[in-house]
Amino acid sequence: NMGNPSNRRENKGMLMALTAPEGTKDLLPDEAAFWAHFKATAANVCGRYGYVPIETPLFEQTELFVRGIGEATDVVSKEMFTAISGQNLATLLNGGTVKAKSRLSLRPEGTAGAARALLEHALYNDGLPVKASYFVSCYRYEKKQANRYREFHQFGMEVYGTASPTADAELITAAQSIFDRLHVTNLQLELNSIGCPKCRANYYTALTAYFSQYKDQLCETCLSRLSRNPMRILDCKSPVCSKIAQGAPVVLDYICDDCRIHFDSVKKYLNSAGIAY
C-alpha cells in the first residue's frame, strides 16, 4: 500500500504530526555516543571502587516513594507519574478504596528503588557495607523550562551499612575520578551535614520557630510544610519564601558533637585526597 501515492502522502502527514512528548528528548547519534562513553567511564570507576551495578524496575509501588522521599516533598506531592488500573480507578471514583499495591509510580529517582532491592533480597547477608551503583531513567512532571525534562537519566552511587566518614569521602572521591576521566572542569564541590535524627530534631524546632513568624507571608505549600518538614521551605522557589529563608537558622549550628566530628573527618579525608571544597 505504501506504493500508492495517496497512501504515501497520508503516512507522511501522520509522521509529521507525531513528535516526542513534551518534556522529553531524543538522544541522536552524537549525544547517544556521549552517554555510552559516560556509562562506560562510570562503570569502570565504580568497578575499581567496588560499587556493584544494580538495576531496578521502571515503576514501583507509590508508597515506596512516599516513605523514601517524603510526603512533604514536591517530588511526591506534585511531580510523580502515578497510575492505577481502570477497574481500581472506577472503584475510587465511586468512593471506594484500593490496595496500596494497586498504586504504581514511575520512579522519580533511583535511591528508593535501590534501597528496596537491598532489603527485599537481603544483600546485606553477604557482608557490610554494600556498595551499589546504577544508571536509570527517571520521570517527574516538571514545568516546561530550559534543561529540565520530564524524562531524564540519573547516575547514582549508594553505600549501605556503615556510618564511617571514610565512606562519604570515598564516594566523593570516586565521583571526582569520574569527572576527571571525562575532562570536566570548573567544578565546585559544596559540603553540608544535616546531622543525625537527634540533632536534626533540634534544628526542626528552630526552623519552625523562625518561619512561624512569617506565616502570613509564606506560600500555601510552605505553610503545609511548616508542621510536616520545615526544612523543605528552604527549597521553595517562591521569591518571597526564598527571601525569608535567607535569614533562617543554619543547620551546622545545630549538629551534635558526634556529627561535628564526622563532618570534620570527611573534610580531613578530602584534604588528604587533594579534593577542594
C-alpha angles and dihedrals in degrees: 000000000000087000091066109095093220091053091049090054091047094050092046090054091050092051092049091052094052116083135163112283115268112274095026134094138199118241102228120199099277094047093040088054091052093052091048087054091047093051092047091049093047092046091052093052093044090053091052091051095043099252107148120210119253130184124197133185121283089239134035138183107291091233090066091065094040089057099033100044101024135258091242094058123101089234093063100031099043116007111048124108103224128179138183130185120273091248093053091046089056089051091053093047089054091055097261131126131241132209117268090239088063092066112080129178133194107246113265091192139001106241099078094051092048091051091048091052091049092054098038094052096035093232088168089073088078089062138278142305101045113200118195138172134192144177110206142162113246134193132214130162094237124176112254108271140135115292094357114111135185088221114042139148129247130196114200141179120199133189120196131185105028135086094191118130087222088071091057092046093046092052092050090047091052091051090050089051090055092051091047092052090050090049092237110163140177092053124156120203114207120194130199140156128216091192129220126310091268099055092033088062089059090050091050089054091052092047093049092051091049098047092042087072089065101044091126091056104040119100119251093258093053092048088060090047092053094078098031107039116347091184089073089066087071088066096052114128094205109116091224095049091043091054091049090048092058089075096044122121115275117241095222088064090063106043116116126244094264092051090046091053090048092050093047090049092054089053091048092054091047089051089053090050091050093241113148121217 
